Amino acid sequence: MTKQIEMTDQQRTEIEAAAFRRLLKHFDDHKEVQNIDLMIQANFCRNCLAKWYMAAAKDQNVEVDYDQARESVYGMPYSEWKDNHQLKATPEQLAAFEATQKPK
């Protein structure tokens, strides 16, 4: 049995925030990984993270719109990221994505 780690709520928040920042850096370092690939493999993508970010802000009574949330996740305006890093989805990617959307 694993021993529960003792930490304060503040420490937990700081650790979770650091892990989230590391995830964003990992995504930033791997721009070649397309959102559709993330959706196929993990059922979430950078845009999902932006929506979760926006919802978390709302929970804290902070107004963050979708464009602001995406800029926080992408590290730049979404339109810039899309123009510079997003490729058109291949027919194979689209088919794989569609297959993940069907109820099992």
TORDO-298759 format. One record per residue (C-alpha): residue in three letters; x, y, z. Coordinates in steps of 0.2 Angstrom, whole numbers, plus 5000, padded with zeros to 4 digits. Each point is the difference from the previous one (the first is absolute). Layout:
N
ALAXYZ...
//
This chain:
104
MET500050005000THR500750174995LYS500250135014GLN499050154998ILE501150164998GLU499650145013MET499950174992THR499050165002ASP498750054988GLN501250144995GLN501449874996ARG498749894990THR499550154990GLU501850064996ILE500449824995GLU498549984989ALA500450174992ALA501849954997ALA499449844992PHE498850094989ARG501450124995ARG501149864996LEU498649924989LEU499850164991LYS501950014997HIS500049824994PHE498650044987ASP501050164995ASP501649904997HIS499049884990LYS499050114988GLU500149864987VAL498749905010GLN498450054992ASN498450035010ILE499149864990ASP501449885005LEU499750045018MET498149984999ILE500349834992GLN501249945013ALA499550095016ASN498250064996PHE500650185004CYS501050144992ARG500750175003ASN498350084997CYS499349885013LEU501350075012ALA499550184995LYS498249965004TRP500549925017TYR501050155004MET498650124996ALA498849895011ALA501350005014ALA500150194999LYS498150025000ASP500049895016GLN501250135008ASN498850144994VAL501350064987GLU499450044983VAL501149924986ASP499349984983TYR500449864988ASP501350104990GLN500950055016ALA500049825006ARG500649934984GLU501450135000SER500549945018VAL500149824993TYR500850034983GLY501250135006MET499450124986PRO498450054992TYR499149844993SER499950084982GLU501950015000TRP500349835007LYS498849934987ASP500850094986ASN501849945005HIS499749835007GLN498449924996LEU499949894985LYS498549954991ALA499349835006THR500349854989PRO498649894995GLU500849875011GLN500050115015LEU498250054997ALA499449824999ALA501049965016PHE499250145009GLU498249964994ALA500349825006THR500450075017GLN498350095000LYS498949854998PRO499249935015LYS500749835005
//
